[in-house]
């Protein structure tokens, strides 16, 4: 009886796409906080919440796509066919993940541009004076 490597392919594929997705999301949204703070004019609470929502959507979309394309419809009779099937699946997923990364960067830059165009700048209020207020004597 010949060994079929389909199950082993899934055991390799699933951790690899999960780790790739985590790594890209981690880098993107760690650095995306800067853009969100700029878009929301320093309002850390709304910037952080929006960044977390984008991150959650990124995970759902990309892991969902990875699971959707996971099926290997032909039998993998040997190690060579296993490697070929994995390279096709993982290579395609990496290209897709790169496109999604650049799409998210586009959204960050677009949000930043729109924010600046609309002039939604929060007025900067000077801090109150520290210490006694100097008095001026006229005389």
KOLMI-101248 format. One line per 10 residues: number of its first residue (from 1); for each residue x, y, z of N, C-alpha, C, CB. Coordinates in steps of 0.1 Angstrom, whole numbers, plus 5000, padded with zeros to 4 digits. Glycine has a CB too. Layout:
residues N
NUM = X,Y,Z,X,Y,Z,X,Y,Z,X,Y,Z; ...
//
This chain:
residues 139
1 = 5009,4988,5000,5000,5000,5000,5009,5012,5000,4990,5000,5012; 5005,5022,4991,5013,5034,4990,5009,5045,5000,5012,5039,4975; 5019,5052,5006,5016,5063,5015,5011,5075,5007,5028,5066,5024; 5000,5081,5012,4995,5093,5006,4999,5104,5016,4980,5092,5003; 5004,5115,5011,5009,5126,5019,5000,5138,5021,5022,5131,5013; 4987,5136,5017,4978,5147,5018,4977,5152,5033,4964,5143,5013; 4975,5143,5042,4973,5147,5056,4986,5155,5061,4970,5135,5065; 4997,5150,5058,5010,5156,5062,5011,5171,5056,5022,5148,5058; 5006,5172,5044,5005,5185,5037,4997,5195,5045,5000,5184,5023; 4985,5190,5050,4977,5199,5058,4984,5202,5071,4963,5192,5061
11 = 4991,5193,5077,4998,5195,5090,5009,5205,5088,5003,5182,5095; 5014,5206,5077,5025,5216,5074,5018,5230,5070,5034,5212,5063; 5008,5229,5062,5002,5241,5056,4995,5250,5067,4991,5237,5046; 4988,5244,5076,4980,5251,5086,4989,5260,5095,4971,5242,5094; 4999,5254,5101,5008,5262,5110,5015,5273,5102,5018,5254,5117; 5019,5270,5090,5027,5280,5082,5018,5292,5078,5032,5273,5069; 5006,5290,5074,4997,5301,5070,4993,5309,5083,4985,5296,5062; 4991,5302,5094,4988,5309,5106,4999,5318,5111,4984,5298,5117; 5011,5313,5111,5023,5320,5115,5025,5332,5105,5035,5311,5116; 5024,5329,5092,5026,5340,5083,5016,5351,5085,5025,5335,5068
21 = 5003,5347,5087,4993,5357,5089,4995,5365,5102,4979,5350,5089; 4999,5358,5112,5002,5365,5125,5014,5375,5123,5005,5355,5136; 5024,5371,5116,5036,5379,5115,5033,5392,5107,5047,5371,5108; 5026,5390,5096,5022,5402,5088,5013,5411,5095,5016,5397,5074; 5003,5406,5102,4994,5414,5110,5001,5421,5121,4982,5405,5115; 5010,5414,5128,5017,5420,5139,5026,5432,5134,5027,5409,5145; 5033,5430,5123,5041,5441,5118,5032,5453,5113,5050,5436,5107; 5022,5449,5105,5013,5459,5099,5006,5468,5110,5003,5453,5091; 5000,5461,5120,4992,5469,5129,5000,5475,5141,4981,5460,5135; 5012,5470,5143,5021,5476,5153,5025,5490,5147,5034,5467,5156
31 = 5029,5490,5134,5033,5502,5128,5021,5511,5123,5041,5499,5116; 5009,5504,5122,4997,5512,5118,4992,5521,5129,4986,5502,5114; 4996,5519,5141,4992,5527,5152,4996,5542,5150,4997,5523,5166; 5007,5544,5144,5012,5557,5141,5003,5564,5131,5027,5557,5135; 4999,5557,5121,4990,5562,5111,4976,5565,5117,4988,5553,5099; 4971,5556,5125,4958,5559,5132,4959,5571,5141,4954,5546,5139; 4969,5572,5148,4970,5584,5157,4971,5597,5149,4983,5583,5165; 4977,5596,5137,4977,5608,5128,4964,5611,5122,4988,5606,5117; 4957,5600,5118,4944,5601,5112,4934,5607,5122,4939,5588,5107; 4935,5603,5134,4925,5607,5145,4931,5618,5153,4921,5595,5153
41 = 4941,5625,5148,4947,5637,5154,4951,5635,5169,4937,5648,5153; 4957,5624,5172,4963,5621,5185,4953,5616,5195,4968,5634,5190; 4941,5613,5191,4931,5607,5200,4934,5592,5201,4916,5610,5195; 4942,5589,5211,4947,5575,5212,4936,5565,5214,4956,5574,5224; 4925,5568,5221,4914,5558,5223,4908,5554,5210,4904,5564,5233; 4904,5563,5202,4897,5560,5189,4907,5554,5180,4890,5572,5183; 4919,5558,5180,4930,5553,5171,4933,5538,5174,4942,5561,5171; 4934,5536,5187,4937,5522,5191,4925,5512,5188,4940,5522,5206; 4913,5517,5191,4901,5509,5188,4900,5506,5174,4889,5516,5194; 4902,5516,5165,4900,5514,5151,4911,5505,5146,4901,5527,5143
51 = 4923,5506,5151,4935,5498,5147,4932,5483,5150,4948,5502,5153; 4926,5481,5162,4923,5468,5167,4912,5461,5158,4919,5468,5182; 4902,5469,5154,4891,5465,5145,4897,5461,5132,4880,5475,5144; 4906,5469,5126,4912,5466,5113,4920,5453,5115,4921,5477,5109; 4927,5451,5126,4935,5439,5128,4927,5427,5129,4944,5441,5141; 4916,5428,5136,4906,5416,5137,4901,5413,5123,4895,5420,5147; 4897,5423,5115,4892,5420,5102,4903,5414,5093,4887,5433,5096; 4915,5419,5095,4926,5413,5087,4928,5398,5090,4940,5421,5090; 4928,5395,5103,4929,5381,5106,4918,5372,5101,4929,5379,5122; 4905,5377,5102,4894,5369,5098,4894,5367,5082,4881,5376,5102
61 = 4897,5378,5075,4897,5377,5061,4908,5368,5056,4899,5391,5055; 4920,5370,5061,4932,5362,5056,4932,5348,5060,4944,5369,5060; 4929,5345,5073,4928,5331,5077,4916,5324,5071,4927,5330,5093; 4905,5331,5069,4894,5326,5062,4898,5322,5047,4882,5335,5062; 4905,5330,5041,4910,5327,5027,4919,5316,5027,4916,5340,5021; 4928,5315,5037,4938,5304,5038,4931,5291,5040,4948,5307,5050; 4920,5291,5048,4913,5278,5050,4905,5275,5038,4904,5280,5062; 4900,5285,5031,4892,5283,5019,4900,5276,5008,4886,5296,5014; 4912,5280,5006,4921,5275,4995,4929,5262,5000,4930,5285,4990; 4927,5258,5012,4935,5247,5018,4933,5234,5010,4931,5245,5032
71 = 4922,5231,5004,4920,5218,4999,4930,5214,4988,4906,5217,4992; 4935,5202,4989,4944,5196,4979,4936,5185,4973,4958,5191,4985; 4931,5187,4961,4922,5178,4955,4928,5165,4949,4914,5185,4945; 4941,5165,4947,4947,5153,4941,4955,5145,4952,4956,5156,4929; 4957,5133,4950,4965,5125,4959,4980,5129,4958,4963,5110,4957; 4987,5129,4969,5001,5132,4969,5009,5120,4972,5004,5144,4979; 5013,5113,4962,5019,5099,4964,5033,5100,4970,5019,5092,4951; 5040,5111,4969,5054,5111,4974,5058,5125,4979,5064,5107,4963; 5070,5125,4984,5075,5137,4990,5077,5149,4980,5089,5135,4997; 5080,5145,4968,5081,5155,4957,5068,5162,4955,5087,5149,4944
81 = 5058,5154,4953,5044,5160,4950,5039,5168,4962,5034,5148,4947; 5043,5163,4974,5040,5171,4987,5046,5185,4986,5044,5163,4999; 5059,5185,4983,5066,5198,4982,5060,5207,4971,5081,5196,4980; 5057,5201,4960,5051,5209,4949,5038,5215,4952,5050,5200,4936; 5029,5207,4959,5016,5211,4962,5017,5222,4973,5007,5200,4968; 5026,5220,4983,5028,5231,4993,5034,5244,4988,5037,5225,5004; 5043,5242,4978,5049,5255,4973,5038,5262,4965,5061,5251,4964; 5030,5255,4958,5019,5262,4951,5009,5269,4960,5011,5252,4942; 5005,5262,4970,4995,5267,4980,5001,5279,4988,4991,5256,4990; 5013,5277,4993,5019,5287,5002,5024,5299,4994,5031,5281,5010
91 = 5029,5296,4982,5033,5307,4973,5022,5316,4969,5040,5302,4961; 5011,5310,4966,4999,5317,4962,4993,5325,4974,4988,5308,4957; 4994,5319,4986,4989,5326,4998,4998,5338,5001,4989,5316,5010; 5011,5336,5000,5021,5347,5002,5018,5359,4993,5035,5342,5001; 5015,5356,4980,5012,5367,4971,4999,5374,4975,5011,5361,4956; 4989,5366,4979,4977,5372,4983,4979,5380,4996,4967,5361,4986; 4987,5375,5005,4990,5382,5018,4997,5395,5015,4998,5374,5028; 5006,5395,5006,5013,5408,5002,5004,5418,4996,5024,5404,4992; 4994,5413,4987,4984,5422,4982,4976,5428,4993,4975,5415,4971; 4972,5420,5002,4964,5425,5014,4972,5435,5022,4959,5414,5022
101 = 4984,5433,5024,4993,5442,5031,4993,5455,5025,5007,5436,5033; 4995,5455,5012,4996,5468,5004,4982,5475,5004,5001,5466,4990; 4972,5467,5003,4958,5473,5004,4956,5480,5017,4948,5462,5002; 4960,5474,5028,4959,5480,5041,4967,5493,5042,4962,5471,5052; 4979,5492,5037,4988,5505,5036,4981,5516,5028,5001,5501,5030; 4975,5512,5017,4967,5521,5009,4956,5528,5018,4961,5515,4997; 4949,5520,5025,4938,5525,5034,4944,5534,5044,4931,5513,5041; 4955,5531,5050,4961,5540,5060,4965,5553,5054,4974,5533,5066; 4972,5553,5042,4976,5565,5036,4964,5573,5031,4985,5562,5024; 4954,5566,5026,4942,5573,5021,4934,5580,5033,4932,5564,5014
111 = 4933,5573,5044,4927,5579,5056,4935,5591,5061,4926,5569,5067; 4948,5590,5060,4956,5601,5065,4954,5613,5055,4971,5597,5065; 4954,5611,5042,4952,5622,5033,4938,5628,5034,4953,5616,5018; 4928,5620,5036,4914,5625,5038,4913,5634,5051,4904,5614,5038; 4920,5629,5061,4919,5636,5074,4926,5650,5072,4927,5628,5084; 4936,5650,5065,4943,5663,5063,4936,5672,5054,4957,5661,5058; 4929,5667,5043,4922,5675,5034,4910,5681,5040,4917,5666,5022; 4903,5674,5049,4891,5680,5056,4894,5689,5067,4882,5669,5061; 4907,5691,5070,4911,5700,5080,4904,5697,5094,4907,5714,5076; 4903,5685,5097,4897,5681,5110,4907,5682,5121,4891,5667,5109
121 = 4916,5692,5120,4926,5693,5131,4920,5698,5144,4937,5704,5126; 4924,5691,5154,4919,5695,5168,4928,5707,5172,4921,5683,5178; 4921,5717,5176,4929,5729,5180,4938,5726,5192,4919,5741,5184; 4950,5732,5191,4959,5730,5202,4957,5740,5212,4974,5730,5196; 4954,5736,5224,4952,5745,5235,4965,5746,5243,4940,5741,5244; 4970,5758,5245,4982,5759,5253,4980,5755,5267,4988,5774,5252; 4990,5749,5273,4988,5745,5287,4987,5757,5297,5000,5736,5292; 4980,5755,5308,4978,5767,5317,4992,5770,5323,4969,5763,5329; 4994,5783,5326,5006,5787,5332,5010,5780,5345,5007,5803,5334; 5022,5778,5347,5027,5772,5359,5033,5782,5369,5037,5760,5357
131 = 5029,5782,5381,5034,5792,5391,5026,5804,5391,5048,5796,5387; 5030,5814,5399,5022,5826,5401,5022,5834,5388,5028,5835,5412; 5011,5841,5385,5010,5849,5374,5017,5863,5376,4995,5852,5370; 5027,5866,5368,5034,5879,5370,5024,5891,5369,5046,5880,5360; 5027,5901,5377,5019,5913,5377,5027,5924,5371,5013,5917,5391; 5021,5933,5364,5027,5944,5358,5023,5957,5366,5024,5945,5342; 5033,5964,5370,5029,5977,5377,5032,5988,5368,5037,5978,5390; 5023,5997,5367,5024,6009,5359,5026,6021,5368,5011,6011,5350; 5036,6028,5366,5037,6038,5375,5048,6048,5374,5038,6034,5387
//
